[in-house]
């Protein structure tokens, strides 16, 4: 093998492609787990440690059934379920799809038994990195969606969050000096 990590003359792989994205963040190494933990920590706003990677393909009982794909499904040290995915072109139904995946993460937690209550449910996070198309109408590249009453400006303090990162909106950030970038901006530029 020559000086190229992927073989002589090999092209650099684009991390936005599913197989590369998963290979970088789900490899069974301390570095891969640290990178995934750091990415998630930056996006949810507090330090977490990814403890467990969960099988990312749900079983299908019928050939007509829709496949559920979690690109990187994991749990934190606190047991919080998280799905991190890369999406090239969000469809018109993307907001509903994100809400659906967030709901599945939340209700997929086991609270059965006399010793468990709804208060045992952990926070859950649906994180989508959107590569090529605009998702929201503003110019912000990152959004954090929570349950909120906009008329009365009151939060429900829900335990599900949907976080989006729109890579097409990172051009202004890419021009900043690295030392002036936030951690979220550094990750966004890395993916772009």
N, C-alpha and C positions, 0 to 999 in steps of 0.2 A: 504494500500500500504506500502511495506517495504522500505528499504533503497535504492533500485534501482529506478531510475527515470522512468523506463519503466515497473515496476512491479518486484516482487521477481523472481530472477533467469533469468531475461530477458538478452539476449545477447546485447552487444553494437552494435549499428547499424553502418554500413559502410557509411560514408558520400559520397562516390563515387557513390552510388546507387541513381538513379534519384529521387525516392520518398523522400529519406532522404535529398539529396542535396536541393531539392525544399523546404522541410519542414523547414530546417535551415535558408535559405535565403529569403523565401517569407512569413514567418509568420508575421502577422500584429502586430508587437511589435517594440518598439524603438530599442531594442537590435538586432533584426534580420535585420532591415533596416540599422543600423549602421555597422553591419558586412558586408552586401552587399556593402554598400558605401565604406568601407575601402578596401575590396577586389578589387573592380573596380579601386579605386584611386591608389592603389599600382601598378596595372597592366598597367594603362594608363599613369601613371607618373605625375598626378596632383590630387589635392583634389576635389572630386565631392560629391554631395549629391544625393542619389536616391530619387526622389520625387514620382514617379508613377510606379507601377507594371502594365504591360499590359497583357491582356489575352494571354496565351501562346500557344493556339491551334488555328490555322487558320481554318475558316470554309471550308468545302469541298462541292462543288456543284455536284460532280459526284463521284460514287464509284470507278472509275478508276483513279481518280485524286490522285496525290502524296500528302500525308499529310506533312505539314510544321510544325515542332515542334520547338518552341523556349523554351528551358528549363526555363530560367528566362529572360523574356523580360521586360525591364524597360526604364525609361527616367530619365535623370538627372534634376536638378533644372534649367539648361539652355535649356532643351528640347532635349538633345542629345539622340538618340535611341541607346540602348545597348542590346545585346543578350549575356548571359553568359550560357554556357552549359558544361555538363560533358559528356565525351565520353569514353567508355571503350576501344574499339578497332577500331581505325581509318581505314577506307577502302582505297583501292588504289585511289579512286576518292575523297578522303577527301579534298585536296587542292581546287578542283573545287566546292565542296559542301560549303566550308567556304567562298569562293569568292561569291557564289550565295547568301548565307545568308547575307553577308555584303552588297551586292548590293541591296537586298530587303529592308534592313533597311534604306539605303540611299535614294532610290527612293520612299519609302513609306511615305516620309514626304510631307506634304501639302504645295505646293508653288503656288497654283492656285490663280488667282485674279490679278487685275491690280496693286495692291500695293505690290506684291511679285516678287522677282527675284531669280535667282539661288544663289545669295549671301546669301539668307535667309536659305539655306540648312545648317543644323547643322552637326557637326562631328558625325559619327556613328562608333560603335565598335562591332565587332564580336569577342568574347572571348571564346576560347575552352580549357578546361582542359582535357587533354588526359591521361587516367588512366593507360593503360596497354601496349600499343605498342609504339615503337619509331615512330616518325613522320618525323623528319628531320635528315639528316645524321651526323650532328655534335654532340657534347656532351653538348651543352648549353640546359638548361631545359626550357628557355623562349625565345620566338621570337616575334618581333613586325614588321609586314609586312606593308609597305607603298608603294605608287606609287613612283618609282624612276628609273631614267635612269642610269644604271650601266656603260655604255660606257663613258658617259660624267660626271658622278658623280653629277647629278643635280636632285633635288627633285621637283616633281610636286606640292607639298604641298596640296595633295588631302585631302579630308575630310572623307575618309573611312580607317579603320584600322582593320587588322586581328591580333589578339594576341593569341599565343598558349603557353600552359604550359604543358610540358611533365613530368609526375610524375615518370616514370621509370628512369629518369635521375637525380633524387634527392638523390640517395644513398650517393654520396660524400658530399652533403650539410648536410644530416642528421647527419653526424659525427662531424660537427662543434659545438662548444659551442654556446648555444642559443644567448648569448649577442654579438656574432660576426656575426650572420646572418642578412642579409638584410630583409626588410619587405616582399619582394617577396619570398625569401627563406623560411621565417617562414610560409607563406601561403602554399607554395608547400609542405613542410614537414607536415603541418597540414592535407592536403588532402591525402598524401601518407600513 
